[in-house]
């Protein structure tokens, strides 16, 4: 599986409007639009509307969305999330 790492919400929005992804990981505190707003944009679009999205944050134990992991999270937690997502699809 390949990954694409971006640091700009605008870059992410552009890629997400052009390319289908197997899973999407977002940070809540991305520059505008933040992770929540970008998730709303993704869900309103056609291409990645049903793609699993994991939102992560550095806010400790605060859970803002289901499937959220606090940073830094071990790689195994992301792998487990992807595996669980694959079986639930």
Number of C-alpha atoms within 10 A of each C-alpha: 3 5 9 8 8 11 10 14 19 15 11 16 15 11 14 20 14 10 9 13 17 15 16 18 15 20 20 22 15 17 12 11 17 15 21 17 14 21 22 12 17 20 15 12 13 12 15 22 16 15 16 17 23 21 21 22 21 14 13 10 11 11 14 14 13 9 14 21 23 16 13 10 12 10 8 9 11 16 11 11 16 18 11 11 16 12 7 7 8
